[in-house]
Amino acid sequence: MSDRPAGVELRRWFTYMVALLIFVNVAAVAISIVINRAVKGVVAEYQPFAQAASEIERDVTAIQRDMYTYLFTGAGAKNPAAADRMLNEIGGKTDTLLTKIAETGKITTSAANKKSLEEVASRTQQYR
């Protein structure tokens, strides 16, 4: 036992506990700041590619929809002029898509992303 009065001992332990609480809070804030900066860095690096990939996905879906509409309506047999118009629209959209894929390839540095973009471009070129 200590030779100090109980009130002094309680005060000393209370001071230690407050100091420990302040240290834990400062450490938590510092860790939060580090994590926040890391997340912002990752988002800044990958967000442009993610947005471009999302636009490419949307455009591919629109082109597929147009192709299925063309095939479903049988425009080639019923109305050759409408078929030519639809095919020209689809061709224009695929050209735009191929340009967008090429631009997106310049954004990313990842080999896997570039390979995926090249695969999408080659499949798009097949339907061109």
C-alpha positions as CSV (number, residue, x, y, z in Angstrom):
1,M,0.0,0.0,0.0
2,S,1.0,3.5,-0.6
3,D,1.6,5.9,2.3
4,R,-0.3,8.6,0.6
5,P,-3.9,9.4,1.4
6,A,-6.6,7.7,-0.8
7,G,-7.7,11.0,-2.3
8,V,-4.2,11.7,-3.7
9,E,-4.0,8.1,-5.1
10,L,-7.4,8.5,-6.8
11,R,-6.4,11.8,-8.3
12,R,-3.2,10.4,-9.6
13,W,-5.0,7.4,-11.3
14,F,-7.6,9.8,-12.6
15,T,-4.9,11.9,-14.2
16,Y,-3.4,8.7,-15.8
17,M,-6.7,7.6,-17.2
18,V,-7.4,11.1,-18.7
19,A,-4.0,11.1,-20.3
20,L,-4.6,7.7,-21.7
21,L,-8.0,8.7,-23.0
22,I,-6.5,11.7,-24.7
23,F,-3.7,9.6,-26.2
24,V,-6.2,7.1,-27.6
25,N,-8.3,9.8,-29.1
26,V,-5.3,11.5,-30.8
27,A,-4.2,8.1,-32.1
28,A,-7.7,7.4,-33.5
29,V,-7.8,10.8,-35.2
30,A,-4.4,10.2,-36.7
31,I,-5.4,6.8,-38.0
32,S,-8.6,8.2,-39.5
33,I,-6.6,10.9,-41.3
34,V,-4.2,8.4,-42.8
35,I,-7.1,6.1,-43.9
36,N,-9.0,9.1,-45.4
37,R,-5.9,10.2,-47.4
38,A,-5.3,6.6,-48.6
39,V,-8.9,6.2,-49.8
40,K,-8.9,9.6,-51.5
41,G,-5.7,8.6,-53.3
42,V,-7.1,5.3,-54.6
43,V,-10.4,7.0,-55.7
44,A,-8.4,9.7,-57.5
45,E,-6.4,7.1,-59.3
46,Y,-9.1,4.7,-60.4
47,Q,-12.2,6.9,-60.6
48,P,-11.6,8.2,-64.2
49,F,-11.1,4.7,-65.5
50,A,-14.2,3.4,-63.6
51,Q,-16.3,6.1,-65.0
52,A,-15.1,5.5,-68.6
53,A,-15.6,1.8,-68.2
54,S,-19.1,2.4,-67.0
55,E,-19.8,4.6,-70.0
56,I,-18.4,1.8,-72.3
57,E,-20.6,-0.7,-70.6
58,R,-23.7,1.5,-71.2
59,D,-22.7,2.1,-74.8
60,V,-22.2,-1.7,-75.4
61,T,-25.6,-2.4,-74.0
62,A,-27.2,0.3,-76.2
63,I,-25.6,-1.1,-79.3
64,Q,-26.7,-4.6,-78.4
65,R,-30.2,-3.4,-77.9
66,D,-30.1,-1.7,-81.3
67,M,-28.8,-4.9,-82.9
68,Y,-31.5,-7.0,-81.4
69,T,-34.1,-4.5,-82.4
70,Y,-32.8,-4.6,-86.0
71,L,-32.9,-8.4,-86.0
72,F,-36.3,-8.6,-84.3
73,T,-38.0,-6.2,-86.7
74,G,-36.6,-8.0,-89.7
75,A,-36.1,-4.6,-91.3
76,G,-33.8,-5.9,-94.0
77,A,-36.6,-8.0,-95.6
78,K,-39.5,-5.6,-95.0
79,N,-37.9,-2.2,-95.6
80,P,-34.4,-2.1,-97.0
81,A,-34.2,1.7,-96.6
82,A,-35.0,1.5,-92.9
83,A,-32.5,-1.4,-92.5
84,D,-29.7,0.7,-94.1
85,R,-30.6,3.6,-91.8
86,M,-30.5,1.3,-88.7
87,L,-27.3,-0.3,-89.7
88,N,-25.7,3.1,-90.3
89,E,-26.8,4.2,-86.9
90,I,-25.4,1.1,-85.3
91,G,-22.1,1.5,-87.3
92,G,-21.8,5.1,-86.1
93,K,-22.3,4.1,-82.5
94,T,-19.7,1.3,-82.8
95,D,-17.2,3.8,-84.2
96,T,-17.9,6.1,-81.3
97,L,-17.5,3.2,-78.9
98,L,-14.2,2.1,-80.5
99,T,-12.9,5.7,-80.1
100,K,-14.0,5.8,-76.5
101,I,-12.3,2.4,-75.8
102,A,-9.0,3.8,-77.3
103,E,-9.2,6.9,-75.2
104,T,-9.9,4.8,-72.1
105,G,-6.9,2.7,-72.8
106,K,-4.8,5.8,-72.4
107,I,-6.2,6.4,-68.9
108,T,-5.3,3.1,-67.3
109,T,-1.8,1.7,-66.7
110,S,-3.0,-1.7,-65.6
111,A,-2.2,-4.5,-68.0
112,A,-5.4,-6.4,-67.0
113,N,-7.5,-3.4,-67.8
114,K,-5.8,-2.8,-71.1
115,K,-6.3,-6.4,-72.0
116,S,-10.0,-6.2,-71.2
117,L,-10.4,-3.1,-73.2
118,E,-8.7,-4.7,-76.2
119,E,-11.0,-7.7,-75.9
120,V,-14.1,-5.4,-75.9
121,A,-12.7,-3.5,-78.9
122,S,-12.0,-6.7,-80.9
123,R,-15.5,-8.1,-80.1
124,T,-17.0,-4.7,-81.1
125,Q,-15.0,-4.7,-84.3
126,Q,-16.4,-8.2,-85.1
127,Y,-19.9,-6.7,-85.2
128,R,-18.8,-3.6,-87.1
